[in-house]
Amino acid sequence: MSLPTHVKLVEVGPRDGLQNEARTIPAEIKIALVDRLTKAGFRNIEAASFVSPKWVPQMATSADVMAQIVRGDGVVYSVLTPNMQGFDAALLARADEVVIFGSASEAFSQKNINCSIAESIDRFRAVAAAAKHNGMRLRGSISCAMGCPYQGTVSLDSVADVVARLQALGCDEIDIADTIGVGTPHQVQAVMQRAAQEFPLAQLSGHFHDTYGQALANIYASLEVGVAIFHASVAGLGGCPYAKGATGNVATEDVLYLMQGLGITTGIDLDAVVDAGQFISQHLGRKAVSRAGNAIAAARLR
């Protein structure tokens, strides 16, 4: 089975990675991080989130970040928008893409936002319509596609149902996310193939967490069935709230090293990403989670 020759990597560190940090990160550091990632060659960067600062204090500076980043030609800067208030802010911030989200787990949806999956998707109808009206890209993200911290197993049909609902809203791309990192390769392939029955495979992306050390294996398994879009977080930013001390998002440097070894092009400069990872890790006062990033940085000192 041949693998894709080119992969699109969506860098989620500035938003999904940093949002869980307890210590406030100055806007200028976030801006510098996004700018470094732009220069590294990313074509899609999840840069900010327009949610209530009451719920996600770290994202309170999102408008400043979006106003001051140096935008690359043709680069898509994405923002998370849970409601119309968030969408209006995203529009003012000149976001290129808005991201809406749902869960494949009914229990997760009820526990986190006190409504059913169907109700949660319905809440995004106005946001989706406004995005299309304003010529913005619309991305949908499905959490807990491989398993749920509350209900455990999540069925293939549950994932496919949410994929179909997001497709009906007009999503240009849909993320299949292993929120708690419990997925394994054969399971991931089954989920991706089932999702592809509802939505074009070329527009499906894999968002894997490395909680159980399976993220790179799951990415390879996804490549085997034709998935060619993946999310990653520089320096492995982002913890997993359901497994204390466990890593969260797969590290961008590790994914790039894998792609490089497979001969798959990304258009991204691994060395520049390593620099960006070391930069943000130094600011946070801890070592980067990325094994490849740390190894490359250490090799430079020899």
C-alpha positions in Angstrom: 0.0 0.0 0.0 1.5 3.3 -1.1 1.6 6.2 1.3 0.8 9.9 0.4 3.7 11.7 -1.1 2.8 15.0 0.6 1.3 15.8 4.0 -0.3 18.9 5.3 0.6 19.6 8.9 -1.6 22.0 10.9 0.4 23.5 13.7 -1.8 23.8 16.8 0.7 24.7 19.5 -0.1 28.4 19.8 -3.8 27.6 20.6 -4.4 24.0 21.6 -0.9 23.7 23.1 -0.7 26.9 25.1 -4.3 27.1 26.3 -3.7 24.8 29.3 -0.7 26.7 30.6 -1.4 27.9 34.1 1.0 30.8 34.0 0.0 33.7 31.8 2.1 33.9 28.7 2.6 37.5 27.3 1.1 38.2 24.0 4.5 39.1 22.6 5.8 35.6 23.2 2.8 34.1 21.5 3.2 36.5 18.6 6.9 35.5 18.3 6.0 31.8 18.4 3.5 32.2 15.6 5.9 34.3 13.5 8.6 31.6 13.9 6.2 28.9 12.8 5.1 31.0 9.8 8.8 31.4 8.8 9.3 27.6 9.2 6.9 27.0 6.3 3.5 26.0 7.9 0.5 26.7 5.6 -2.0 26.4 8.4 -1.5 27.6 12.0 -4.1 27.5 14.8 -3.2 30.8 16.3 -5.9 31.8 18.8 -9.2 31.1 20.4 -12.1 33.5 20.9 -13.7 32.0 23.9 -14.6 33.6 27.2 -11.5 34.6 29.2 -13.5 33.3 32.2 -13.2 29.8 30.9 -9.8 30.0 29.1 -7.8 32.9 30.6 -4.7 32.1 28.5 -6.6 33.0 25.3 -7.5 36.5 26.6 -4.9 38.1 24.4 -6.1 36.5 21.2 -7.1 39.7 19.5 -3.7 41.2 20.2 -2.0 38.1 18.8 -4.0 38.1 15.6 -3.5 41.9 15.1 0.3 41.7 15.5 1.5 38.5 13.8 3.3 38.9 10.5 1.1 37.0 8.1 2.6 34.8 5.5 1.3 34.8 1.9 -1.3 32.1 1.6 -1.0 30.9 5.2 -4.3 30.0 6.9 -4.5 31.4 10.4 -7.3 29.5 12.3 -9.2 30.4 15.5 -11.6 28.5 17.7 -15.0 30.0 17.8 -17.7 28.5 20.1 -20.5 31.0 19.4 -21.4 34.1 17.4 -19.7 36.4 19.9 -16.5 34.5 19.2 -17.2 34.6 15.5 -17.6 38.3 15.4 -14.2 38.7 17.2 -12.7 36.3 14.7 -14.0 38.3 11.8 -12.6 41.5 13.3 -9.3 39.7 13.8 -9.2 38.8 10.1 -9.1 35.0 10.8 -8.8 32.9 7.7 -10.6 29.9 9.2 -12.9 29.3 12.1 -13.0 26.0 14.0 -16.1 24.5 15.6 -16.2 21.4 17.7 -18.3 18.5 18.8 -17.8 15.2 20.5 -18.3 11.7 19.3 -19.2 10.7 22.9 -22.6 11.5 24.3 -21.2 11.3 27.9 -18.4 13.7 27.1 -20.8 16.2 25.6 -23.2 16.1 28.6 -20.4 16.3 31.1 -18.5 19.2 29.5 -21.2 21.4 27.9 -24.4 20.1 29.5 -26.1 19.2 26.2 -26.4 16.4 23.7 -24.2 16.0 20.7 -27.1 17.0 18.4 -27.8 20.1 20.5 -24.1 21.1 20.5 -23.9 20.8 16.7 -27.1 22.9 16.3 -25.5 25.7 18.3 -22.9 26.1 15.5 -25.4 26.6 12.7 -25.2 30.4 12.9 -21.4 30.4 13.2 -21.1 28.0 10.1 -23.5 30.1 8.1 -21.7 33.3 9.0 -18.3 31.8 8.1 -19.6 30.8 4.7 -21.3 34.2 4.1 -18.0 35.9 4.8 -15.9 33.6 2.6 -14.0 32.0 5.5 -12.9 28.4 5.7 -14.8 26.3 8.2 -13.2 23.4 10.1 -15.0 21.0 12.3 -13.3 19.0 15.1 -14.6 15.8 16.7 -13.3 15.0 20.1 -13.1 11.6 21.8 -13.3 9.8 18.4 -11.2 6.9 19.8 -12.5 6.7 23.3 -14.0 8.7 26.1 -12.9 9.3 29.8 -16.5 8.9 30.9 -18.1 6.2 28.7 -15.1 4.3 27.5 -15.7 2.9 24.0 -17.0 5.1 21.3 -18.6 3.4 18.3 -17.7 3.9 14.7 -21.3 4.9 14.0 -21.1 7.6 16.6 -18.1 9.1 14.9 -19.7 8.9 11.5 -22.9 10.5 12.8 -21.0 13.6 13.9 -19.0 13.7 10.7 -22.2 13.8 8.7 -23.6 16.5 10.9 -20.5 18.7 10.5 -20.5 18.0 6.7 -24.1 19.3 6.6 -22.9 22.5 8.2 -20.5 23.0 5.3 -17.2 22.1 6.9 -14.2 22.3 4.5 -12.2 20.0 6.7 -13.0 17.7 9.6 -10.6 16.6 12.4 -10.8 13.2 13.9 -9.3 13.7 17.4 -8.1 11.1 19.9 -8.6 13.5 22.8 -7.3 11.2 25.5 -4.7 9.4 23.4 -6.1 5.8 23.8 -6.4 4.9 20.2 -4.3 2.2 18.6 -3.4 1.7 14.9 -6.1 -0.8 13.8 -8.7 1.1 15.6 -7.6 4.4 14.1 -7.7 2.9 10.6 -11.3 1.6 11.2 -12.4 5.0 12.4 -10.8 6.9 9.5 -12.3 4.5 7.0 -15.8 4.8 8.5 -15.5 8.6 8.6 -14.5 8.6 4.9 -17.9 7.0 4.1 -19.5 10.3 5.1 -16.9 12.9 4.1 -14.0 13.0 1.5 -10.9 11.3 2.8 -8.7 14.0 1.4 -10.4 16.5 3.8 -10.2 14.4 6.9 -7.4 15.1 9.4 -5.9 13.2 12.3 -5.4 14.9 15.7 -3.6 12.5 17.9 -2.5 12.8 21.6 0.5 10.8 22.8 -0.9 9.9 26.3 -0.2 6.1 25.7 2.7 6.6 23.4 0.7 5.7 20.3 0.5 9.0 18.4 3.2 8.3 15.8 2.0 4.8 15.2 -1.5 6.1 14.7 -0.3 8.7 12.3 1.5 6.0 10.3 -1.6 3.8 10.3 -3.6 6.8 9.1 -1.1 7.3 6.2 -1.7 3.7 5.2 -5.4 4.4 4.6 -4.7 7.6 2.8 -5.1 10.4 5.4 -2.7 13.2 4.5 -3.6 16.0 7.0 -2.4 15.9 10.6 -2.3 18.2 13.6 0.8 18.6 15.7 2.0 20.9 18.5 5.5 22.4 18.5 7.6 21.1 21.5 4.7 18.8 22.3 2.9 21.7 24.0 -0.4 20.8 25.6 -1.1 18.4 28.4 -3.8 15.8 28.7 -6.4 16.8 31.4 -7.6 13.2 31.9 -4.2 11.6 32.6 -2.2 13.7 35.0 1.4 14.1 34.0 0.8 12.5 30.6 1.8 14.2 27.4 -0.9 15.6 25.2 -0.6 16.7 21.5 2.0 14.8 19.5 5.1 16.9 19.0 5.5 18.6 15.6 9.2 17.9 15.5 8.6 14.1 16.0 6.0 14.1 13.2 8.3 16.0 10.8 11.2 13.6 11.6 8.9 10.7 10.8 7.8 12.3 7.5 11.3 13.1 6.6 12.3 9.4 7.1 9.4 8.3 5.0 10.3 10.6 2.1 7.0 12.5 2.5 7.2 16.2 1.7 5.6 18.8 4.1 7.2 22.1 2.9 8.3 22.7 6.5 11.8 23.3 7.8 12.4 20.9 10.7 15.4 22.8 12.0 13.4 26.0 12.2 10.6 24.1 14.1 13.2 22.8 16.5 14.3 26.4 17.1 10.7 27.4 17.7 10.2 24.5 20.1 13.4 25.4 22.1 12.3 29.0 22.2 8.9 28.4 23.7 10.2 25.7 26.1 12.9 28.1 27.4 10.2 30.7 28.0 8.1 28.1 29.9 11.1 27.0 31.9 11.0 23.4 31.0 12.4 20.9 28.5 10.4 20.3 25.3 8.4 17.1 25.2 9.6 16.4 21.6 12.2 13.6 21.5 13.3 14.4 18.0 13.5 18.1 18.8 15.5 17.6 22.0 17.9 15.2 20.2 18.5 17.6 17.3 19.1 20.5 19.7 21.5 18.3 21.7 23.4 17.2 18.6 24.1 20.9 17.7 26.0 21.2 21.0 28.5 18.4 20.3 
